[in-house]
């Protein structure tokens, strides 16, 4: 890997990390009503941020389609 592509990759990863922080801050700052409009609860926020959130509606839809 050349130095240019290494630095470019590093810059891209930094920008992605900063965007994730902004999105996490936005979710944490939302009211319960705003989260509800998105189909989330306050307890879902950290799972969404960590990537471990399972959208129960999507899982139910997938089960119905598979049946």
MMTF fields as JSON, N, C-alpha, C and O atoms, coordinates in Angstrom:
{
  "mmtfVersion": "1.0.0",
  "mmtfProducer": "UNKNOWN",
  "numBonds": 267,
  "numAtoms": 268,
  "numGroups": 67,
  "numChains": 1,
  "numModels": 1,
  "chainsPerModel": [1],
  "groupsPerChain": [67],
  "chainIdList": ["A"],
  "bondAtomList": [4, 2, 8, 6, 12, 10, 16, 14, 20, 18, 24, 22, 28, 26, 32, 30, 36, 34, 40, 38, 44, 42, 48, 46, 52, 50, 56, 54, 60, 58, 64, 62, 68, 66, 72, 70, 76, 74, 80, 78, 84, 82, 88, 86, 92, 90, 96, 94, 100, 98, 104, 102, 108, 106, 112, 110, 116, 114, 120, 118, 124, 122, 128, 126, 132, 130, 136, 134, 140, 138, 144, 142, 148, 146, 152, 150, 156, 154, 160, 158, 164, 162, 168, 166, 172, 170, 176, 174, 180, 178, 184, 182, 188, 186, 192, 190, 196, 194, 200, 198, 204, 202, 208, 206, 212, 210, 216, 214, 220, 218, 224, 222, 228, 226, 232, 230, 236, 234, 240, 238, 244, 242, 248, 246, 252, 250, 256, 254, 260, 258, 264, 262],
  "bondOrderList": [1, 1, 1, 1, 1, 1, 1, 1, 1, 1, 1, 1, 1, 1, 1, 1, 1, 1, 1, 1, 1, 1, 1, 1, 1, 1, 1, 1, 1, 1, 1, 1, 1, 1, 1, 1, 1, 1, 1, 1, 1, 1, 1, 1, 1, 1, 1, 1, 1, 1, 1, 1, 1, 1, 1, 1, 1, 1, 1, 1, 1, 1, 1, 1, 1, 1],
  "groupList": [{"groupName": "UNK", "atomNameList": ["N", "CA", "C", "O"], "elementList": ["N", "C", "C", "O"], "formalChargeList": [0, 0, 0, 0], "bondAtomList": [1, 0, 2, 1, 3, 2], "bondOrderList": [1, 1, 2], "singleLetterCode": "X", "chemCompType": "L-PEPTIDE LINKING"}],
  "groupTypeList": [0, 0, 0, 0, 0, 0, 0, 0, 0, 0, 0, 0, 0, 0, 0, 0, 0, 0, 0, 0, 0, 0, 0, 0, 0, 0, 0, 0, 0, 0, 0, 0, 0, 0, 0, 0, 0, 0, 0, 0, 0, 0, 0, 0, 0, 0, 0, 0, 0, 0, 0, 0, 0, 0, 0, 0, 0, 0, 0, 0, 0, 0, 0, 0, 0, 0, 0],
  "groupIdList": [1, 2, 3, 4, 5, 6, 7, 8, 9, 10, 11, 12, 13, 14, 15, 16, 17, 18, 19, 20, 21, 22, 23, 24, 25, 26, 27, 28, 29, 30, 31, 32, 33, 34, 35, 36, 37, 38, 39, 40, 41, 42, 43, 44, 45, 46, 47, 48, 49, 50, 51, 52, 53, 54, 55, 56, 57, 58, 59, 60, 61, 62, 63, 64, 65, 66, 67],
  "secStructList": [7, 7, 2, 2, 2, 2, 2, 2, 2, 2, 2, 2, 2, 2, 2, 2, 2, 2, 2, 2, 2, 2, 2, 2, 2, 2, 2, 2, 2, 1, 7, 2, 2, 2, 2, 2, 2, 6, 6, 7, 7, 4, 4, 4, 2, 2, 2, 2, 2, 2, 6, 7, 7, 7, 7, 2, 2, 2, 2, 2, 2, 2, 2, 2, 2, 2, 7],
  "xCoordList": [0.867, 0.0, 0.904, 1.836, 0.626, 1.436, 1.084, 0.027, 1.964, 1.725, 0.488, -0.244, 0.256, -0.9, -2.192, -3.103, -2.283, -3.512, -3.665, -4.785, -2.55, -2.608, -3.159, -4.039, -2.653, -3.114, -4.564, -5.356, -4.916, -6.297, -7.246, -8.328, -6.842, -7.646, -7.785, -8.869, -6.704, -6.72, -7.657, -8.41, -7.609, -8.487, -9.944, -10.803, -10.226, -11.601, -12.119, -13.265, -11.287, -11.698, -11.952, -12.884, -11.129, -11.319, -12.652, -13.406, -12.94, -14.212, -15.405, -16.414, -15.302, -16.38, -16.585, -17.719, -15.487, -15.566, -16.235, -17.076, -15.866, -16.468, -17.966, -18.761, -18.349, -19.765, -20.527, -21.645, -19.952, -20.599, -20.788, -21.819, -19.802, -19.936, -21.071, -21.852, -21.163, -22.247, -23.613, -24.546, -23.722, -24.993, -25.348, -26.512, -24.356, -24.597, -25.062, -26.003, -24.411, -24.816, -26.236, -27.006, -26.582, -27.932, -28.967, -29.969, -28.735, -29.675, -29.806, -30.911, -28.683, -28.722, -29.453, -30.006, -29.46, -30.095, -31.588, -32.284, -32.084, -33.491, -34.405, -34.047, -35.582, -36.594, -37.171, -36.994, -37.862, -38.505, -39.513, -39.663, -40.193, -41.175, -40.492, -40.973, -39.379, -38.652, -38.13, -38.202, -37.611, -37.146, -38.308, -38.17, -39.454, -40.639, -41.063, -41.492, -40.944, -41.27, -40.391, -40.795, -39.19, -38.272, -38.448, -37.778, -39.359, -39.578, -38.573, -38.365, -37.948, -36.936, -37.37, -38.248, -36.746, -36.915, -35.559, -34.538, -35.559, -34.309, -33.344, -32.134, -33.885, -33.053, -32.425, -31.451, -32.971, -32.435, -31.222, -30.434, -31.063, -30.076, -28.663, -27.977, -28.217, -26.843, -26.651, -25.566, -27.697, -27.588, -27.515, -26.788, -28.253, -28.173, -26.755, -26.163, -26.223, -24.884, -23.825, -22.908, -23.948, -22.944, -23.124, -22.245, -24.266, -24.509, -25.136, -25.216, -25.583, -26.176, -27.699, -28.336, -28.284, -29.739, -30.383, -29.954, -31.407, -32.183, -33.559, -34.312, -33.882, -35.193, -36.221, -36.29, -37.008, -37.994, -39.015, -39.492, -39.349, -40.316, -39.75, -40.462, -38.485, -37.859, -37.743, -37.941, -37.423, -37.321, -38.682, -38.773, -39.738, -41.084, -41.485, -42.09, -41.147, -41.446, -40.727, -41.309, -39.47, -38.692, -39.302, -39.361, -39.756, -40.394, -41.676, -41.949, -42.458, -43.719, -43.443, -44.158, -42.411, -42.089, -41.574, -41.815, -40.866, -40.3, -41.372, -41.185, -42.485, -43.533, -44.354, -45.273],
  "yCoordList": [-1.178, 0.0, 1.227, 1.325, 2.135, 3.345, 4.276, 4.149, 5.194, 6.168, 7.011, 7.361, 7.336, 8.162, 7.422, 7.996, 6.155, 5.404, 5.115, 5.073, 4.916, 4.701, 5.945, 5.843, 7.099, 8.353, 8.621, 9.057, 8.368, 8.549, 7.646, 8.074, 6.405, 5.452, 5.936, 5.867, 6.418, 6.931, 8.135, 8.234, 9.032, 10.209, 9.774, 10.285, 8.846, 8.348, 7.703, 7.926, 6.912, 6.266, 7.299, 7.154, 8.338, 9.406, 10.112, 10.357, 10.438, 11.102, 10.204, 10.694, 8.913, 7.979, 7.932, 7.921, 7.905, 7.88, 9.142, 9.075, 10.293, 11.565, 11.592, 12.082, 11.076, 11.02, 10.116, 10.447, 8.996, 8.109, 8.809, 8.637, 9.594, 10.345, 11.36, 11.507, 12.057, 13.04, 12.354, 12.852, 11.217, 10.49, 9.99, 10.036, 9.516, 9.053, 10.213, 10.067, 11.355, 12.533, 12.951, 13.338, 12.875, 13.24, 12.309, 12.775, 11.002, 10.057, 10.283, 10.263, 10.496, 10.709, 11.988, 12.086, 12.968, 14.252, 14.277, 15.222, 13.253, 13.231, 12.977, 12.289, 13.55, 13.307, 11.906, 11.279, 11.429, 10.119, 10.105, 9.092, 11.207, 11.313, 11.194, 10.48, 11.893, 11.822, 10.407, 9.902, 9.779, 8.395, 7.477, 6.588, 7.703, 6.899, 7.046, 6.077, 8.249, 8.466, 7.619, 7.27, 7.293, 6.447, 4.966, 4.111, 4.674, 3.288, 2.812, 1.609, 3.755, 3.426, 3.856, 4.704, 3.26, 3.705, 4.203, 3.992, 4.855, 5.335, 4.161, 4.304, 3.009, 1.828, 1.264, 0.516, 1.611, 1.121, 1.919, 1.423, 3.137, 4.065, 3.48, 3.495, 2.972, 2.451, 1.235, 1.037, 0.411, -0.743, -0.281, -0.87, 0.757, 1.3, 1.809, 1.534, 2.545, 3.118, 2.025, 2.139, 0.97, -0.101, -1.061, -1.876, -0.963, -1.847, -3.174, -4.081, -3.303, -4.565, -4.504, -5.442, -3.425, -3.269, -4.184, -4.241, -4.894, -5.739, -5.114, -5.033, -4.678, -4.083, -5.203, -5.999, -5.253, -6.325, -6.327, -7.384, -5.134, -5.073, -5.734, -6.469, -5.489, -6.086, -7.602, -8.353, -8.045, -9.49, -10.159, -11.247, -9.51, -10.065, -10.105, -11.076, -9.052, -9.028, -10.157, -10.812, -10.393, -11.456, -12.822, -13.685, -13.017, -14.29, -14.499, -15.601, -13.438, -13.552, -13.883, -14.685, -13.271, -13.534, -14.954, -15.565, -15.474, -16.819, -17.895, -19.026, -17.557, -18.553, -18.857, -19.673],
  "zCoordList": [0.0, 0.0, 0.0, 0.798, -0.879, -0.935, 0.215, 0.833, 0.486, 1.556, 1.287, 2.213, 0.024, -0.331, -0.015, 0.582, -0.409, -0.139, 1.351, 1.861, 2.054, 3.499, 4.19, 5.045, 3.828, 4.433, 4.046, 4.881, 2.797, 2.356, 3.133, 3.535, 3.344, 4.115, 5.55, 6.129, 6.12, 7.488, 7.621, 8.59, 6.666, 6.665, 6.542, 7.26, 5.651, 5.483, 6.763, 7.153, 7.41, 8.664, 9.754, 10.545, 9.797, 10.776, 10.538, 11.48, 9.278, 8.953, 9.302, 9.81, 9.038, 9.379, 10.891, 11.37, 11.635, 13.096, 13.62, 14.517, 13.065, 13.493, 13.173, 13.975, 12.025, 11.646, 12.609, 13.006, 12.987, 13.957, 15.297, 15.946, 15.714, 16.961, 16.869, 17.809, 15.743, 15.55, 15.588, 16.217, 14.915, 14.904, 16.299, 16.697, 17.042, 18.413, 19.284, 20.065, 19.156, 19.927, 19.579, 20.457, 18.299, 17.875, 18.504, 19.047, 18.437, 19.041, 20.537, 21.079, 21.203, 22.652, 23.03, 24.126, 22.134, 22.443, 22.117, 22.488, 21.432, 21.03, 22.224, 23.181, 22.131, 23.172, 22.988, 21.944, 24.019, 23.924, 22.776, 22.093, 22.565, 21.479, 20.113, 19.233, 19.945, 18.676, 18.424, 17.304, 19.463, 19.315, 18.949, 18.109, 19.591, 19.307, 17.849, 17.222, 17.317, 15.904, 14.983, 13.873, 15.453, 14.685, 15.001, 14.421, 15.928, 16.327, 17.36, 17.523, 18.058, 19.059, 20.446, 20.607, 21.439, 22.819, 23.303, 22.648, 24.439, 25.023, 25.238, 25.059, 25.621, 25.838, 24.574, 24.651, 23.407, 22.132, 21.662, 20.857, 22.15, 21.592, 21.624, 20.602, 22.758, 22.828, 21.931, 21.384, 21.772, 20.868, 19.414, 18.614, 19.07, 17.712, 17.461, 16.417, 18.418, 18.279, 18.153, 17.34, 18.953, 18.933, 17.765, 17.483, 17.083, 15.949, 16.334, 15.506, 17.577, 18.031, 18.088, 18.567, 17.611, 17.647, 16.618, 15.465, 17.043, 16.136, 16.0, 16.97, 14.805, 14.541, 14.54, 13.603, 15.587, 15.745, 14.615, 14.202, 14.116, 13.006, 11.767, 11.083, 11.461, 10.28, 10.445, 9.49, 11.656, 11.909, 11.732, 11.163, 12.218, 12.055, 10.583, 10.128, 9.841, 8.411, 7.694, 6.828, 8.043, 7.405, 7.708, 6.832, 8.944, 9.299, 8.505, 8.031, 8.363, 7.602, 6.144, 5.544, 5.568, 4.168, 3.964, 2.923, 4.957, 4.849, 5.018, 4.569, 5.657, 5.922, 4.698, 4.759]
}
